Amino acid sequence: MTAIGGNYVNFGVFELYGDKALDDALDIAFKMILSIPAVDLLAYRKCASAIDNLATFYFDHIMMGESPASPALLSFAKHISDCADIFLDILKTMFEIVLYEDNSSQWGLSRAILSLILISEEMYTKFKTEIVASQPVDQQQRLFHCFDILMEGVTLDLESANRDRFTRNLGKFRKEFREK
């Protein structure tokens, strides 16, 4: 994974010399990722790291446009837009784990949750509205406050300090949410 992140090889050299090996490898990797049915992804509830890597890649390369669009990248973007509800379903599942289960992997889940939230503000707003609407009317204002706590001081990036802030906020959010 570190090599793909560019920590060992200057990947710009491939394009400079017209070597398509990297493009071919990335194309195959994307095809493999896209071949996994959504049902299979949702079946493994603790796979937060993989989801975070996928969502972070989508955020960095498609939303922020950090790299030129390759055919594989365009195919990946199209696939994600064709089944946009997959990220919403994954986000719901991760929040259910954080809110209703006793788990020790909140740190890993928080990374993936932030990545998913930043991918689509519309999706996050829809999710937040659904969660609040599912609660008793007398609890709804308190829950909106919980969601305010969750995003307090969080910026629209995936830098380490921002992820750490979100992780702390998620802990506060969970505590506030569970208090009735």
C-alpha positions in Angstrom: 0.0 0.0 0.0 2.9 2.3 0.8 4.3 1.9 -2.7 0.9 2.7 -4.3 0.8 5.8 -2.1 4.0 7.0 -3.8 6.3 6.7 -0.9 8.9 4.6 -2.7 8.6 5.3 -6.4 8.2 8.6 -8.3 5.3 7.5 -10.4 5.6 10.5 -12.7 8.5 8.7 -14.3 6.2 6.2 -15.9 4.4 8.8 -17.8 7.6 10.6 -18.7 9.0 7.5 -20.4 5.6 6.4 -21.9 5.5 3.3 -19.7 1.9 2.1 -19.3 2.7 -0.5 -16.6 1.4 1.7 -13.8 -1.8 2.6 -15.7 -2.4 -1.1 -16.5 -1.8 -2.1 -12.9 -4.2 0.6 -11.6 -6.8 -0.4 -14.3 -6.7 -4.0 -13.1 -6.9 -2.9 -9.5 -10.0 -0.8 -10.2 -11.7 -3.5 -12.1 -11.1 -5.9 -9.2 -12.6 -3.3 -6.8 -15.6 -2.7 -9.0 -16.3 -6.4 -9.3 -17.1 -6.8 -5.6 -20.9 -6.7 -5.1 -22.2 -4.1 -2.6 -23.8 -6.9 -0.6 -20.4 -8.5 0.0 -19.0 -5.2 1.1 -21.8 -4.7 3.6 -21.5 -8.3 4.9 -18.1 -7.5 6.6 -19.1 -4.9 9.2 -15.5 -4.2 10.5 -13.8 -3.6 7.2 -13.5 0.1 8.0 -9.9 0.5 6.7 -10.7 -0.8 3.2 -13.8 1.5 3.1 -11.7 4.4 4.3 -9.0 3.7 1.6 -11.7 3.5 -1.1 -13.5 6.6 0.0 -10.3 8.6 0.5 -9.2 7.7 -3.0 -12.5 8.8 -4.3 -12.3 12.1 -2.4 -8.7 12.8 -3.4 -8.8 11.8 -7.0 -12.3 12.4 -8.1 -13.7 15.1 -5.9 -10.4 17.1 -5.5 -9.0 16.1 -8.9 -5.5 15.4 -7.6 -4.6 13.3 -10.6 -5.4 13.3 -14.3 -8.4 11.3 -15.3 -7.4 7.9 -16.6 -10.0 5.5 -18.2 -9.9 3.4 -15.0 -10.5 6.4 -12.8 -13.4 7.6 -15.0 -14.9 4.1 -14.9 -14.5 4.0 -11.1 -16.3 7.4 -10.8 -19.1 6.3 -13.1 -19.6 3.1 -11.1 -19.7 5.0 -7.8 -22.2 7.5 -9.2 -24.3 4.6 -10.6 -24.7 3.1 -7.2 -24.4 6.2 -5.0 -26.6 4.6 -2.3 -23.8 2.2 -1.5 -21.9 4.9 0.4 -25.1 5.9 2.2 -25.7 2.2 3.2 -22.1 1.9 4.4 -22.3 5.1 6.4 -25.5 4.0 8.1 -24.0 0.6 9.0 -20.9 2.3 10.5 -23.0 4.7 12.5 -25.1 1.8 13.8 -21.9 0.1 15.0 -20.6 3.3 16.7 -23.9 4.2 18.3 -25.4 0.8 19.2 -22.6 -1.7 19.6 -19.8 -1.8 22.2 -16.7 -1.9 20.0 -13.1 -1.0 20.4 -12.5 0.0 16.8 -14.0 3.5 17.0 -10.7 5.0 15.7 -10.8 3.0 12.5 -14.5 3.5 12.0 -14.1 7.3 12.5 -11.6 7.5 9.7 -14.0 5.8 7.3 -17.0 7.7 8.5 -15.3 11.1 7.9 -14.2 10.0 4.4 -17.8 9.0 3.6 -19.2 12.3 5.0 -16.8 14.3 2.9 -17.6 12.5 -0.3 -21.2 13.8 -0.2 -22.6 16.4 2.0 -26.0 15.7 0.5 -25.7 12.0 1.5 -24.7 13.0 5.0 -27.6 15.5 5.3 -30.0 12.8 4.2 -28.6 10.3 6.7 -28.7 12.8 9.5 -32.3 13.7 8.7 -33.3 10.0 8.7 -31.7 9.3 12.0 -33.2 12.4 13.7 -36.7 11.7 12.2 -36.6 8.1 13.5 -36.3 9.3 17.1 -39.0 10.6 19.4 -40.0 14.2 18.8 -38.8 15.3 22.2 -35.3 13.9 21.4 -34.9 15.4 18.0 -33.5 18.8 19.0 -30.9 17.1 21.2 -29.9 14.9 18.3 -29.4 17.8 16.0 -27.1 19.2 18.7 -25.2 15.8 18.7 -24.6 16.1 15.0 -23.4 19.7 15.5 -20.9 18.3 18.0 -19.8 15.7 15.5 -18.7 18.3 12.9 -17.5 21.0 15.3 -14.1 22.3 14.0 -14.0 19.7 11.2 -12.8 21.0 7.9 -13.4 19.6 4.4 -10.1 17.7 4.1 -8.7 14.4 5.1 -5.5 15.6 6.8 -4.4 13.7 9.9 -5.2 16.6 12.4 -8.7 16.9 10.9 -9.2 13.1 11.2 -8.1 13.2 14.8 -10.5 16.1 15.6 -13.3 14.1 14.0 -12.4 11.0 16.0 -12.6 13.0 19.3 -15.9 14.5 18.1 -17.3 11.1 17.3 -16.6 9.9 20.9 -18.4 13.0 22.2 -21.2 12.4 19.7 -21.6 8.8 20.8 -21.7 9.8 24.5 -24.3 12.5 23.9 -26.4 10.3 21.6 -26.5 7.5 24.2 -27.6 9.8 27.0 -31.3 10.0 27.0 
